[in-house]
Each structure stands twice: as C-alpha cells, then as structure tokens.
Amino acid sequence: MFKEISTILDTTDADTSFDEIKSKVIEENLLQKASISGRRKSFAHLKKAYGLDPDIPIFRALRWAWSVSEENERPLLALLYVLCRDASLRASASYVLPLSPGTIVEKQALSSVLEHAFPNTYSPAVIESMTRNLLSSWTRSGHLHGFRNKSRAKASSHAGATVFALYIASLTGLKGRMLFDSLWVRALDATDRELQDSILLSSRRGWLRYHESGGMMEITLTPEIFAGVNGP
C-alpha cells in the first residue's frame, strides 16, 4: 500500500478532509484502479492502515514528516505510522529489529512469532500470508534486503523521521532518554551518535527543543509544526 498512500499524500494537503480523500479514491479513481470494487477495497485497506483523517494527530504528523523528508526516507515514515495501528507489524518487530546486519531472516521463525502473539487466531495459510506481507513491509522500509533470501540491513533515517518517531513515542508517556527505548525510535535503526546528530539538527530547525545537563536529557516537541503540510 506504500504506492497508494504516497499518491494520496502527494496529491492532497493538510486541509483535505477524510470525506474528500474518500471521494478522490472512489469517485475520481485517484489510485487508477480497474473497477469500482477495486477502488473501494483499496480505500478500506488504506483507511484501516492509515486512518486518512486530518483530525487524527498522528496522521497530521505523518503529513508533516512526509513534507520535510527525502523520498527515500518515506517508506520508513510509513512503517513508523503503521506500527501504531497494526498489531502484527508490532509483533514482527520483536523478531526483525534485534537481528544483526547481514543475518539471514528465517521465515519460519517469524511465523512462529506470529503464532505465539496470536494463539488460536489465524490458520497456517493466513500466518504464511501475513509473514510474506510483513517481510515485504520490512524490506521496503530498508530494514531487510534481498528477494528470496532476505537478510537484515540497516534502515536510513534522518531528522524528519527522528522527530516523527520521538513524537509517537512521547504519546505513550515516555520522556527524556526513555524515548530512545521506544519501539519507534529503535525502528529508526540509528546509532546513538546518529540520533544525537538528528536531534541537534531538528533543534536548530525549530522542530523540537533539546537540553542536556548533568546526565539529564529534556526533549520537548513542538506539535504546532504538525498543523500544516509545509512544515517550518
């Protein structure tokens, strides 16, 4: 669905309502689907994954991050967002993220993680399909590479994705250095030095306020920057 959400975010703005997005997808065939049923199916999947509503704070934040990030960073932004809404993606993170770079991914191991996370919920065929889809998602975001035999890679993240991840983590109640332990910041695949550099750059750009003294760290996000698509 990355291609579809990219089209929506690239052709609408922060003031585009949920109903307007729905009309563009279903009535105007924005996503160029072959049938009306295909349009409705695509919209239903996108609504489930992304919400598509400017009244959802994280969706507004995604729009902002999208507007200030390079194109090659956007698959990571999409993954960070869907981690908020998709329990199976969150479950798979416990297997994918700890892998060392170059480690071969074992499909059965990931399937076992899903079976354990959702006992007596899905059939073996559904688990197999979920595993394929999740591996595809982690590959697109840059965490994995390869076609048939996938291995762990290092995703590339910069200031926009860092602010987005910190913002999501802050919504869970985490503060200071504890933000770095959140799923979303860990999913950036950034070293401590890379995180520090991104935070300092974000501070200079006015995207957050950062202060460190005596081993204590304070990060204050400025959510007003998420109100518009153009960013500061």
FIMINU-420556 format. One line per field, with one value per residue: residue number from 0; residue in one letter; x, z, y of N, C-alpha, C in turn. Coordinates in nm, 2 decimals, padded with zeros to 4 digits. Layout:
BEGIN
seq	(NUM,...) $
type	(A,...) $
n.X	(X,...) $
n.Z	(Z,...) $
n.Y	(Y,...) $
ca.X	(X,...) $
ca.Z	(Z,...) $
ca.Y	(Y,...) $
c.X	(X,...) $
c.Z	(Z,...) $
c.Y	(Y,...) $
This chain:
BEGIN
seq	(0,1,2,3,4,5,6,7,8,9,10,11,12,13,14,15,16,17,18,19,20,21,22,23,24,25,26,27,28,29,30,31,32,33,34,35,36,37,38,39,40,41,42,43,44,45,46,47,48,49,50,51,52,53,54,55,56,57,58,59,60,61,62,63,64,65,66,67,68,69,70,71,72,73,74,75,76,77,78,79,80,81,82,83,84,85,86,87,88,89,90,91,92,93,94,95,96,97,98,99,100,101,102,103,104,105,106,107,108,109,110,111,112,113,114,115,116,117,118,119,120,121,122,123,124,125,126,127,128,129,130,131,132,133,134,135,136,137,138,139,140,141,142,143,144,145,146,147,148,149,150,151,152,153,154,155,156,157,158,159,160,161,162,163,164,165,166,167,168,169,170,171,172,173,174,175,176,177,178,179,180,181,182,183,184,185,186,187,188,189,190,191,192,193,194,195,196,197,198,199,200,201,202,203,204,205,206,207,208,209,210,211,212,213,214,215,216,217,218,219,220,221,222,223,224,225,226,227,228,229,230,231) $
type	(M,F,K,E,I,S,T,I,L,D,T,T,D,A,D,T,S,F,D,E,I,K,S,K,V,I,E,E,N,L,L,Q,K,A,S,I,S,G,R,R,K,S,F,A,H,L,K,K,A,Y,G,L,D,P,D,I,P,I,F,R,A,L,R,W,A,W,S,V,S,E,E,N,E,R,P,L,L,A,L,L,Y,V,L,C,R,D,A,S,L,R,A,S,A,S,Y,V,L,P,L,S,P,G,T,I,V,E,K,Q,A,L,S,S,V,L,E,H,A,F,P,N,T,Y,S,P,A,V,I,E,S,M,T,R,N,L,L,S,S,W,T,R,S,G,H,L,H,G,F,R,N,K,S,R,A,K,A,S,S,H,A,G,A,T,V,F,A,L,Y,I,A,S,L,T,G,L,K,G,R,M,L,F,D,S,L,W,V,R,A,L,D,A,T,D,R,E,L,Q,D,S,I,L,L,S,S,R,R,G,W,L,R,Y,H,E,S,G,G,M,M,E,I,T,L,T,P,E,I,F,A,G,V,N,G,P) $
n.X	(00.08,00.22,00.27,00.01,-00.06,00.14,00.07,-00.17,-00.08,00.09,-00.08,-00.28,-00.36,-00.29,-00.53,-00.72,-01.01,-01.12,-01.35,-01.32,-01.08,-01.18,-01.36,-01.20,-01.05,-01.25,-01.46,-01.32,-01.12,-00.85,-00.63,-00.62,-00.75,-00.89,-01.16,-01.47,-01.51,-01.25,-01.15,-01.29,-01.21,-00.93,-00.95,-01.06,-00.86,-00.66,-00.77,-00.79,-00.52,-00.40,-00.59,-00.64,-00.74,-00.75,-00.81,-00.69,-00.42,-00.17,-00.17,-00.17,00.09,00.23,00.19,00.33,00.60,00.64,00.65,00.89,01.09,01.33,01.26,01.35,01.33,01.07,00.94,01.02,00.89,00.62,00.62,00.67,00.44,00.24,00.31,00.19,-00.07,-00.10,-00.11,00.02,00.24,00.38,00.43,00.60,00.82,00.96,01.11,01.25,01.39,01.60,01.79,02.12,02.30,02.31,02.23,02.06,01.72,01.48,01.20,01.02,01.08,00.98,00.71,00.65,00.67,00.44,00.24,00.27,00.21,-00.05,-00.23,-00.42,-00.57,-00.53,-00.53,-00.29,-00.24,-00.31,-00.13,00.11,00.07,00.06,00.32,00.47,00.38,00.46,00.74,00.78,00.70,00.90,01.12,01.08,01.09,01.36,01.48,01.53,01.69,01.71,01.57,01.45,01.59,01.61,01.79,01.91,01.93,02.04,01.83,01.78,01.77,01.67,01.65,01.37,01.23,01.32,01.22,00.95,00.93,01.00,00.79,00.57,00.65,00.65,00.38,00.31,00.38,00.64,00.95,01.25,01.55,01.43,01.27,01.43,01.43,01.19,00.97,00.94,01.16,01.37,01.31,01.42,01.67,01.90,02.23,02.35,02.50,02.41,02.14,02.17,02.29,02.07,01.88,02.00,02.01,01.74,01.66,01.79,01.65,01.41,01.22,01.20,01.28,01.58,01.76,02.04,02.19,02.40,02.38,02.11,01.84,01.64,01.37,01.16,00.89,00.74,00.44,00.28,00.40,00.30,00.07,00.04,00.10,00.34,00.54,00.80) $
n.Z	(00.00,00.00,-00.23,-00.29,-00.06,-00.08,-00.32,-00.23,-00.02,-00.17,-00.34,-00.21,00.06,00.39,00.47,00.35,00.38,00.54,00.41,00.16,00.07,00.05,-00.16,-00.37,-00.40,-00.45,-00.61,-00.80,-00.88,-00.80,-00.75,-00.97,-01.02,-01.16,-01.13,-00.97,-00.74,-00.68,-00.62,-00.39,-00.22,-00.20,-00.07,00.17,00.28,00.31,00.48,00.71,00.77,00.78,00.86,00.75,00.82,00.89,01.14,01.31,01.52,01.48,01.21,01.10,01.18,01.03,00.77,00.80,00.85,00.61,00.43,00.49,00.45,00.27,-00.04,-00.03,00.23,00.30,00.29,00.54,00.71,00.66,00.77,01.04,01.11,01.06,01.25,01.47,01.44,01.36,01.49,01.42,01.28,01.48,01.64,01.48,01.48,01.71,01.63,01.40,01.44,01.64,01.50,01.38,01.14,00.82,00.90,00.81,00.74,00.89,00.77,00.90,01.16,01.20,01.15,01.36,01.57,01.52,01.55,01.82,01.92,01.85,01.94,01.84,01.66,01.38,01.08,00.95,00.68,00.66,00.84,00.70,00.48,00.61,00.71,00.47,00.38,00.58,00.58,00.33,00.39,00.58,00.42,00.23,00.39,00.44,00.64,00.58,00.32,-00.01,-00.22,-00.25,-00.04,00.24,00.43,00.72,00.71,00.74,00.82,00.68,00.84,00.91,01.01,01.00,01.02,01.27,01.44,01.40,01.50,01.77,01.85,01.83,02.02,02.24,02.28,02.41,02.67,02.74,02.83,02.80,02.80,02.80,02.58,02.38,02.40,02.30,02.08,01.83,01.81,01.82,01.58,01.40,01.35,01.41,01.53,01.85,01.81,01.56,01.62,01.81,01.64,01.46,01.63,01.73,01.48,01.43,01.64,01.58,01.36,01.47,01.52,01.75,02.11,02.28,02.55,02.76,03.06,03.32,03.29,03.25,03.02,02.82,02.61,02.42,02.22,01.95,01.88,01.72,01.48,01.33,01.23,00.97,00.62,00.50,00.69,00.90) $
n.Y	(-00.12,00.11,00.26,00.36,00.52,00.70,00.84,00.95,01.13,01.29,01.42,01.56,01.79,01.93,02.02,01.86,01.68,01.37,01.27,01.40,01.28,01.02,01.05,01.12,00.89,00.69,00.80,00.96,00.80,00.82,00.65,00.49,00.24,-00.06,-00.12,-00.03,-00.18,-00.25,00.01,00.06,-00.14,-00.08,00.17,00.09,-00.07,00.12,00.30,00.15,00.10,00.36,00.56,00.82,01.06,01.40,01.49,01.31,01.32,01.19,01.13,01.38,01.45,01.26,01.37,01.61,01.51,01.37,01.58,01.71,01.53,01.33,01.15,00.89,00.83,00.80,00.55,00.44,00.62,00.56,00.30,00.35,00.48,00.28,00.10,00.19,00.11,-00.15,-00.46,-00.70,-00.61,-00.48,-00.71,-00.85,-00.69,-00.75,-00.97,-00.89,-00.64,-00.69,-00.84,-00.88,-00.69,-00.83,-01.08,-01.37,-01.39,-01.60,-01.74,-01.92,-01.87,-01.62,-01.66,-01.83,-01.64,-01.49,-01.68,-01.73,-01.47,-01.44,-01.66,-01.94,-01.80,-01.74,-01.93,-02.17,-02.10,-01.83,-01.73,-01.77,-01.61,-01.36,-01.35,-01.33,-01.08,-00.91,-00.94,-00.81,-00.55,-00.48,-00.50,-00.30,-00.07,-00.06,-00.22,-00.48,-00.67,-00.82,-01.08,-01.36,-01.48,-01.31,-01.07,-00.91,-00.56,-00.22,00.04,00.37,00.67,01.01,01.36,01.43,01.18,01.11,01.30,01.25,00.98,01.03,01.19,01.01,00.82,00.98,01.01,00.78,00.83,00.84,00.99,01.21,01.03,00.79,00.78,00.69,00.42,00.33,00.15,00.28,00.46,00.28,00.15,00.33,00.25,00.38,00.48,00.58,00.81,00.90,00.95,01.16,01.35,01.39,01.49,01.73,01.87,01.89,02.05,02.29,02.36,02.42,02.23,02.09,02.12,02.10,01.99,01.92,01.83,01.75,01.48,01.45,01.45,01.65,01.66,01.85,01.84,02.03,02.04,02.21,02.24,02.04,02.11,02.20,02.11,02.20,02.24,02.39) $
ca.X	(00.00,00.30,00.24,-00.12,-00.05,00.23,-00.02,-00.27,-00.01,00.15,-00.18,-00.37,-00.28,-00.33,-00.67,-00.81,-01.08,-01.14,-01.45,-01.26,-00.99,-01.26,-01.42,-01.09,-01.01,-01.36,-01.53,-01.23,-01.02,-00.71,-00.53,-00.62,-00.79,-00.96,-01.30,-01.52,-01.49,-01.11,-01.13,-01.35,-01.12,-00.81,-00.98,-01.09,-00.73,-00.58,-00.84,-00.75,-00.38,-00.36,-00.69,-00.67,-00.83,-00.67,-00.84,-00.60,-00.29,-00.05,-00.18,-00.12,00.23,00.29,00.20,00.45,00.72,00.64,00.68,01.03,01.18,01.36,01.18,01.40,01.31,00.93,00.89,01.04,00.78,00.50,00.63,00.66,00.30,00.16,00.35,00.09,-00.21,-00.10,-00.05,00.11,00.37,00.45,00.48,00.71,00.94,01.04,01.20,01.33,01.48,01.72,01.88,02.24,02.31,02.37,02.17,01.95,01.58,01.41,01.05,00.95,01.09,00.88,00.58,00.63,00.64,00.30,00.16,00.27,00.15,-00.20,-00.26,-00.55,-00.64,-00.52,-00.49,-00.15,-00.23,-00.31,00.00,00.21,00.04,00.10,00.46,00.52,00.35,00.54,00.87,00.78,00.70,01.03,01.21,01.05,01.14,01.51,01.54,01.58,01.72,01.71,01.44,01.40,01.65,01.62,01.88,01.89,02.00,02.03,01.75,01.84,01.68,01.73,01.59,01.23,01.18,01.36,01.11,00.82,00.94,01.00,00.66,00.49,00.70,00.60,00.23,00.30,00.41,00.79,01.02,01.39,01.63,01.34,01.22,01.52,01.40,01.06,00.97,00.95,01.29,01.45,01.29,01.49,01.80,02.01,02.32,02.33,02.56,02.32,02.02,02.21,02.30,01.94,01.81,02.06,01.97,01.60,01.66,01.83,01.54,01.29,01.12,01.19,01.37,01.66,01.86,02.10,02.27,02.42,02.33,01.96,01.81,01.50,01.33,01.03,00.84,00.66,00.33,00.22,00.46,00.23,-00.06,00.04,00.18,00.46,00.64,00.87) $
ca.Z	(00.00,00.00,-00.36,-00.27,00.04,-00.14,-00.41,-00.15,00.05,-00.27,-00.42,-00.12,00.16,00.53,00.49,00.28,00.48,00.52,00.30,00.03,00.03,00.01,-00.29,-00.47,-00.43,-00.50,-00.72,-00.91,-00.91,-00.79,-00.75,-01.10,-01.01,-01.28,-01.11,-00.86,-00.63,-00.65,-00.55,-00.25,-00.15,-00.17,00.03,00.30,00.34,00.34,00.60,00.83,00.79,00.79,00.91,00.64,00.87,00.95,01.29,01.38,01.53,01.42,01.06,01.07,01.20,00.92,00.66,00.82,00.83,00.47,00.36,00.52,00.44,00.13,-00.09,00.01,00.38,00.32,00.33,00.68,00.78,00.65,00.86,01.18,01.13,01.07,01.37,01.57,01.41,01.31,01.59,01.36,01.25,01.61,01.69,01.39,01.52,01.81,01.57,01.30,01.49,01.71,01.42,01.34,01.00,00.75,00.95,00.72,00.81,00.88,00.76,01.00,01.29,01.21,01.15,01.50,01.65,01.49,01.61,01.96,01.95,01.82,01.96,01.80,01.59,01.24,01.02,00.89,00.55,00.69,00.90,00.59,00.40,00.70,00.71,00.34,00.37,00.68,00.52,00.23,00.46,00.64,00.31,00.17,00.49,00.45,00.74,00.52,00.17,-00.08,-00.28,-00.20,00.09,00.29,00.54,00.79,00.67,00.83,00.76,00.68,00.90,00.92,01.11,00.99,01.07,01.41,01.51,01.39,01.59,01.90,01.87,01.85,02.15,02.35,02.31,02.50,02.80,02.76,02.83,02.81,02.74,02.78,02.44,02.29,02.42,02.24,01.95,01.72,01.79,01.78,01.44,01.31,01.32,01.42,01.64,01.95,01.75,01.46,01.69,01.86,01.53,01.41,01.73,01.72,01.36,01.45,01.73,01.50,01.26,01.54,01.53,01.89,02.20,02.34,02.66,02.83,03.16,03.44,03.26,03.23,02.89,02.81,02.47,02.41,02.08,01.92,01.80,01.63,01.34,01.25,01.18,00.82,00.55,00.46,00.79,00.92) $
ca.Y	(00.00,00.23,00.34,00.43,00.63,00.81,00.91,01.04,01.24,01.38,01.50,01.62,01.87,01.91,02.06,01.77,01.60,01.23,01.25,01.44,01.17,00.91,01.08,01.12,00.75,00.61,00.86,01.02,00.70,00.87,00.54,00.43,00.10,-00.11,-00.14,00.04,-00.26,-00.23,00.14,00.05,-00.23,-00.01,00.27,00.02,-00.11,00.24,00.36,00.06,00.12,00.50,00.65,00.92,01.17,01.51,01.50,01.22,01.39,01.12,01.14,01.52,01.44,01.19,01.46,01.70,01.44,01.34,01.71,01.76,01.42,01.29,01.05,00.75,00.81,00.79,00.41,00.43,00.70,00.48,00.19,00.40,00.51,00.16,00.03,00.24,00.06,-00.29,-00.54,-00.80,-00.55,-00.47,-00.84,-00.89,-00.61,-00.82,-01.06,-00.83,-00.54,-00.73,-00.91,-00.81,-00.67,-00.95,-01.21,-01.42,-01.40,-01.73,-01.72,-02.00,-01.81,-01.50,-01.72,-01.87,-01.52,-01.45,-01.78,-01.71,-01.35,-01.45,-01.80,-01.99,-01.69,-01.75,-02.06,-02.17,-02.03,-01.69,-01.69,-01.77,-01.48,-01.25,-01.35,-01.27,-00.93,-00.84,-00.93,-00.71,-00.42,-00.45,-00.48,-00.16,00.03,-00.06,-00.30,-00.61,-00.66,-00.95,-01.12,-01.49,-01.50,-01.18,-01.06,-00.78,-00.44,-00.10,00.14,00.50,00.77,01.14,01.44,01.43,01.06,01.11,01.38,01.17,00.87,01.08,01.23,00.89,00.77,01.07,00.99,00.67,00.88,00.83,01.12,01.21,00.92,00.67,00.79,00.61,00.28,00.30,00.08,00.37,00.51,00.17,00.12,00.41,00.18,00.48,00.47,00.69,00.93,00.94,01.01,01.29,01.45,01.43,01.57,01.86,01.93,01.92,02.16,02.41,02.39,02.46,02.12,02.04,02.19,01.99,02.04,01.81,01.88,01.66,01.34,01.45,01.50,01.70,01.68,01.90,01.85,02.14,01.98,02.30,02.22,01.93,02.16,02.23,02.02,02.25,02.24,02.51) $
c.X	(00.08,00.28,00.11,-00.12,00.04,00.15,-00.11,-00.20,00.05,00.05,-00.29,-00.29,-00.34,-00.47,-00.77,-00.87,-01.08,-01.24,-01.40,-01.16,-01.07,-01.32,-01.31,-01.05,-01.12,-01.42,-01.44,-01.13,-00.88,-00.60,-00.53,-00.65,-00.88,-01.11,-01.34,-01.50,-01.34,-01.08,-01.18,-01.26,-00.99,-00.84,-01.00,-00.95,-00.65,-00.64,-00.80,-00.61,-00.34,-00.46,-00.73,-00.75,-00.74,-00.70,-00.76,-00.47,-00.18,-00.06,-00.13,00.04,00.30,00.30,00.31,00.58,00.75,00.70,00.83,01.13,01.21,01.28,01.22,01.37,01.16,00.88,00.91,00.93,00.65,00.50,00.61,00.51,00.22,00.19,00.25,-00.04,-00.21,-00.03,00.04,00.24,00.45,00.51,00.60,00.84,01.02,01.13,01.30,01.43,01.60,01.82,02.00,02.24,02.38,02.30,02.06,01.82,01.53,01.26,00.98,00.96,00.99,00.74,00.55,00.61,00.50,00.21,00.15,00.20,-00.01,-00.24,-00.41,-00.64,-00.64,-00.48,-00.35,-00.13,-00.23,-00.18,00.11,00.19,00.09,00.25,00.52,00.49,00.43,00.69,00.88,00.78,00.84,01.14,01.20,01.11,01.29,01.57,01.59,01.61,01.73,01.58,01.39,01.46,01.68,01.72,01.86,01.98,01.99,01.95,01.82,01.74,01.75,01.64,01.44,01.17,01.21,01.25,00.98,00.82,00.94,00.86,00.57,00.52,00.65,00.46,00.21,00.33,00.56,00.84,01.17,01.45,01.54,01.28,01.30,01.49,01.27,01.08,01.00,01.09,01.39,01.43,01.36,01.63,01.92,02.10,02.29,02.39,02.46,02.19,02.06,02.23,02.17,01.86,01.87,02.02,01.82,01.58,01.69,01.72,01.41,01.18,01.11,01.29,01.44,01.76,01.91,02.20,02.28,02.37,02.18,01.93,01.66,01.47,01.19,00.99,00.75,00.55,00.27,00.28,00.38,00.10,-00.07,00.13,00.32,00.57,00.71,00.96) $
c.Z	(00.00,-00.12,-00.34,-00.17,-00.01,-00.23,-00.34,-00.09,-00.05,-00.34,-00.34,-00.02,00.30,00.56,00.42,00.38,00.45,00.41,00.16,-00.02,-00.02,-00.13,-00.40,-00.50,-00.50,-00.62,-00.84,-00.95,-00.91,-00.80,-00.87,-01.09,-01.13,-01.26,-00.99,-00.73,-00.58,-00.58,-00.41,-00.16,-00.11,-00.06,00.17,00.36,00.38,00.47,00.72,00.87,00.84,00.85,00.81,00.69,00.94,01.09,01.37,01.40,01.47,01.27,01.02,01.08,01.08,00.80,00.68,00.79,00.68,00.39,00.38,00.50,00.29,00.09,-00.04,00.16,00.40,00.35,00.48,00.76,00.78,00.75,01.00,01.21,01.15,01.19,01.48,01.56,01.38,01.42,01.54,01.32,01.38,01.66,01.61,01.43,01.62,01.76,01.48,01.35,01.56,01.63,01.38,01.19,00.93,00.79,00.85,00.80,00.78,00.89,00.87,01.14,01.31,01.22,01.30,01.59,01.64,01.56,01.76,02.00,01.94,01.83,01.92,01.73,01.44,01.19,00.97,00.76,00.57,00.75,00.80,00.51,00.48,00.70,00.58,00.34,00.47,00.63,00.41,00.29,00.52,00.54,00.25,00.26,00.50,00.56,00.70,00.37,00.12,-00.13,-00.22,-00.06,00.14,00.41,00.60,00.73,00.77,00.76,00.77,00.73,00.92,01.02,01.11,01.05,01.22,01.49,01.51,01.49,01.74,01.94,01.91,01.99,02.26,02.38,02.40,02.65,02.83,02.75,02.83,02.74,02.72,02.64,02.35,02.30,02.36,02.11,01.83,01.70,01.76,01.63,01.34,01.27,01.33,01.54,01.73,01.89,01.64,01.52,01.74,01.75,01.47,01.51,01.73,01.60,01.37,01.54,01.66,01.41,01.33,01.55,01.67,01.97,02.27,02.44,02.73,02.93,03.28,03.41,03.24,03.09,02.89,02.66,02.47,02.26,02.07,01.83,01.70,01.49,01.26,01.20,01.03,00.75,00.51,00.56,00.80,00.81) $
c.Y	(00.13,00.32,00.42,00.54,00.74,00.90,01.01,01.15,01.34,01.47,01.56,01.71,01.85,01.94,01.96,01.68,01.45,01.20,01.29,01.34,01.05,00.93,01.07,00.97,00.67,00.67,00.91,00.92,00.75,00.77,00.46,00.28,00.06,-00.11,-00.06,-00.05,-00.26,-00.10,00.13,-00.03,-00.16,00.10,00.20,-00.02,00.01,00.31,00.28,00.09,00.26,00.60,00.75,01.04,01.28,01.54,01.40,01.28,01.32,01.13,01.28,01.52,01.37,01.29,01.56,01.63,01.41,01.47,01.75,01.65,01.39,01.17,00.91,00.72,00.78,00.65,00.39,00.51,00.62,00.36,00.23,00.43,00.38,00.08,00.08,00.17,-00.09,-00.38,-00.64,-00.74,-00.52,-00.60,-00.88,-00.81,-00.67,-00.92,-00.99,-00.73,-00.58,-00.80,-00.82,-00.80,-00.79,-01.08,-01.25,-01.44,-01.54,-01.71,-01.79,-01.94,-01.69,-01.56,-01.77,-01.76,-01.48,-01.55,-01.76,-01.58,-01.35,-01.60,-01.83,-01.88,-01.70,-01.89,-02.05,-02.10,-01.88,-01.65,-01.68,-01.64,-01.36,-01.23,-01.29,-01.12,-00.85,-00.83,-00.83,-00.57,-00.38,-00.43,-00.34,-00.05,00.04,-00.15,-00.44,-00.58,-00.81,-00.98,-01.25,-01.50,-01.36,-01.18,-00.92,-00.67,-00.33,00.01,00.28,00.60,00.90,01.23,01.43,01.30,01.05,01.19,01.31,01.06,00.92,01.13,01.12,00.84,00.85,01.06,00.87,00.71,00.88,00.97,01.10,01.09,00.80,00.67,00.70,00.46,00.24,00.22,00.17,00.43,00.40,00.13,00.21,00.35,00.28,00.45,00.59,00.82,00.99,01.01,01.15,01.39,01.49,01.52,01.72,01.94,01.98,02.04,02.29,02.45,02.43,02.35,02.06,02.13,02.08,02.06,01.92,01.87,01.78,01.52,01.33,01.51,01.54,01.73,01.73,01.92,01.97,02.10,02.08,02.29,02.12,01.99,02.18,02.13,02.07,02.25,02.37,02.55) $
